[in-house]
Amino acid sequence: MRGCPEFSLSPHGLSRMGPCARGKVLVAARSPMARVPRLVLLMSGKRKSGKDFVAEEIQNRLGLDVCALLQLSGPLKEQYAKEHGLDFQRLLDASSYKETYRQDMIRWGEEKRSTDPGFFCRIIMENITQPVWVVSDARRLSDVEWFQDVYGPVVQLVRVVATEETRKRRNWVFVVGVDDAESECGLDQGVTFDWVITNDGDELSLDSQLEKLLQFISSKL
């Protein structure tokens, strides 16, 4: 944590917190949450890498009572829709409607984050009671730093990767202002991932990788 004393966080409480860490944890604690998570998986990956699919697989295998699937883009899109008079539900799907507003949503979201890096992070944590949180769309260094500052050692960084050829088969096309923006490239460097999941369409390989991750998750419960 930059410029702050180290602290430890467990499901049973907090210890050895410096003033900077304590302030951030207290901000999180004021959210209507029932418990501190045992594990937080921050998942990232390029468009059409399949990170949402992998996140859903993890939740399906753990069960809804154990794993909460969270999206930072959810509150972003909802608030953006409210301020711009748009259809929130249509912004959630993979339609051309969402693509029409994608670039402006990115710009608007960056403005919100520059003012308050934890703005969207705090919203998604409200009323979550499961011990495992899977955040399926971490995109920026500020997202990673906020969760690491607040939840420390329970945070694991998971990167989902796929070749360009695989992504093209999933209808990915490079878009200027989207694929070269921070929302796609913000975690390309300067981050050490705890897990790298290759998702190129080989079901057996993906299953093997997920089993290793699930064994680790089970060890933390």
Secondary structure, 3 states (H helix, E strand, C coil): CCCCCCCEEECCEEECCCHHHHHHHHHHHCCCCCCCCCEEEEEECCCCCCHHHHHHHHHHHHCCCCEEEECCHHHHHHHHHHHHCCCHHHHHCCCHHHHHHHHHHHHHHHHHHHHCCCHHHHHHCCCCCCCEEEECCCCCHHHHHHHHHHHHHHEEEEEEECCHHHHHHCCCCCCCCCCCCHHHHCCCCCCCCCEEEECCCCHHHHHHHHHHHHHHHHHCC
